């Protein structure tokens, strides 16, 4: 029990945020605690080793002595320019630098999530809460007749069709019928608004008129098959990716809120 607080603390996202942040800045080639006025630049064996490792990761081979000398020269050049830029205050009010620093902080807040894997219990709980997202949705079999932009004519055509008549239709490059089509496929042909209204139409009679991106249609829904939800076992990777993305967003928001709570912000509106 003596160290239970420590075990609990290490589970907190903000603690991970601080640990990763400290590690990143400790091992970065240049950090903000370097005095821009300092004229001494020292590269130890560990720093040179990191330069060589970065090269090897990119080129799949260690750098030659000449290439390593070039890496060192570039490092020194970066260091000199960075210090001189800080000495001149060039970082002040620079939106590009501010954006870059913000990106780094957001990365620190969410870096751990990128490689994290939810437990079976966490994944099942997430899947249960988001089941609608993994439903195939209903599929429709229907007929349609197109009557152009004249809504009154289309409305009269619906009445005539239900009376067994065959009023003249206008030609259009759309299917006169679709079989077991998802709302996604229907929306691709007729528009999302057209697809959304099919679920409210009665079966086996002409209805409407229903508007698409082309104009007015008489529609007869012949059958509706209720969609099924794909079992978790078939879509584990999809659900895991969704869990990771949502967890990442929540983690960044929590880390920012913790930092925000430590600031006294005063806004003077004109």
N, C-alpha and C positions, 0 to 999 in steps of 0.2 A: 504493500500500500504506500510505502514511503515514496516511490517514484511514479505513482499512478498519474499524478498531474503531468509528468513529463511525457508519459505514453499518450495521454489524452491530447497534449499540446501538439505532438508530432502528427496527429491525425487532422489538425486544422489546416484548411487550404491556405490561410494567410501565412502560417508558419512555413509551409512549403514554398510559398511565394518569396519570403524573405531569404530562405536558405538558398534557393536557386539564384536569386538576385545577387547574394553575397558571393556565390561561387563564380558567377559570370563576370562580375566586376573584378574579382581577385585574379582571374586568369586572363583577362583581356589585355591586349598589348598596350593600350593607353587608357588611363582612367582619369576621372575628373579631379582626383586628389593630387595630381602632379602639378607642381607649381610652374606656371607658364614661364616664369622668370628664371627657372633653373636651367643652366646651360650644360648640364651633364646628362648624357644618355648612356645607359649601361644595359647591355644585353648579356644575360647569363646563359648558361648551357641549356637551361629549361626553356627559355624563350626561343632560342635558336632551334631547339628540338621541336617546338610547336610549329615554327615556320616550315621546317622540313616535313613534319607530319601532314600539314595542310596541303603542301605540294604533292605529297605521295597520294593522298586521298583523291586529288584531282587527276593526276597523270599516271597513277598506278605504278609508280617507280620512284625511288628516292632521287632527290636533285643531285646533279653533279656539283663538284666544288665551285665551278664558275656560276652555275645556276643558284647555288646557295648564297654566294657572294652578292648576286643580284637581288635575292630576296632580302638580305640584310640591308643593302643600300636603300631598297624601297621602304623597308620598315623605318629606317632612320629618317628618310625623307618625309614619310607620313608623320612621324613624331615631331619633327621640326616644324612642319607646316601647321600641325594641330596646336602646338604650343604657341606659335606666333599668332595664329588666328584667335586663340583664347586671350593672349596678351593684348591684342587689339580690340577685343570685345566683339568679334565678328559673329559670335553665336547669339548675341542679344537680338531679340525680336525677329529672328529668322524663322519663317514658317516651315521651311523644309527641315531644319534641325529639330524644331519643336515636334513636328510630325514623326520624325525618326525616333526621337526619344520616347514619344508616346507609344509607338509600335513596339519598342523594346520592353517597355513596362507591361504592355498587354501580353507580350510573349512570356514574360516572367510569371505573370499571373496564371497562365494556362499551359505552360510547357509540360507539366506533369501529366495533364489530361491526354496529350497527344498519343502517349504510349500506354495509357491505362486500359485495363480490361475489367468490365463490370463482373461482379460475381453472378452466379446463376440466379440467386434470389433478387438481386438488383435488376437483372435483365428481365426476369419474369414480371416484376412489379412495373417496370417501365412499359413493357409490352401490353400488360393488362390495361394500363392507363391510356394507351395510345392505340387501342385495337382498331378504331375506325380508320386510322391512317393506313392500316395494312389490309383493308377490305378491298376486294376486287370491284365492289360496287355493282349495282344492278345492270343487266343487259336487256336491250329492247329489240324486238322485231316489229317493224312498222312500215306503213306505206305513206307516201306523200304526193300531193299534187300541187303544182306551183301556179299562182295566179297573179304574179307581178305586184305592183305597188298599189293597186286598187283594192283597199280593204273591204269596201262594200261588195264588190264583185266576188271577192274571196269568201265573204260570209254567205252570200247567196249560193255559191258553189258548194259549201258544206251542207246546206239544207238540201240541195239537189242530189248530192251524192248519197245522203242518207235515205232519200226517196227512191233510190235505185237508178237515177239518171246519170248521164255521163257528160257533164258540161265541158266545153273545150278548155284545154290547158295550154300554158305557154311552155315552150321548150327552154330547158336550162341544163347545163352540164352538171347535174346532181343526180345521185341514184334515186330512182322512183321507189325503191324499197331497200331496207337494210335488215339483215338477219343477225340476231344475237350480238348487237353492236353495243359497245361500252359508251358511256357518256363522253369519254375522251375522244373516241373515234367519231361519234356523232357531232361533237363540237368542232372537230377538225373539218368536217364537211359543211355543216350548217351554221356554226357559231355556238358559243357557250350558252347564250340565252335560249336558243332553240332546244338544246339538249336538256337544260334544267327544267323546262316546263313539261317534258314528256311524262315524268312521274305523276303529274296531277291530272292527266287525261284518262278518261274512261276507256276500257278495252273494247275492241271489236265494233267501234262505230267511228264515223268521221267527226273530227273535232276541230275547233279553231275559229277563225284562222290564227295560225301561229306564225310569228315573224322570225325570219332569218336575216342574215346580212344581205340577202338578195331581194327580199320582199315577203309576201304573204303566202302561206301554205295551208291546205287542208291536210290533216294528219289522222291516220287510223292506226292506233297501237294494237297490234295483234297479240302480243304476249310480253310479259315482264318476268324475268327470272331474277330473284333476289341474289345479290352478291354474297360470296363466302369470304370469310377471313382466313388468310393464309396462316397455317400453324407456325409457331415460333421456330420449330425445328427446321423448317424449310428456308427461313429468312434470318437466321441468327446473325450473319454478317451485316445485313441491312439494318437490323434493329440495333446492333452494337454501334454502328457508325452514327445512327441517329442519336443514340444515348450519349455518345462521346461529344457530338456537336452541341447538344443541348447543355450538357454538363460544362463544356468549355465556356459557353455563353454565361451561364450562371456563375461560374468561378470568377470570370473576369469582372462581372458586375459586383460580386461580393467583395473582391479585392479593392475595386475602385471605391465602393461605399465606405470601406474601412479607412482608406486614405482620406476620402472626402470628409469623414467625421472628424478628422484631426485638424481641419482648416477652419479658420474664421473668414468667411467670404462676405464681402460687403459690395453691393452693386448700386451705383448711383445712376438711376435712369434719367435721361434728359426730360 
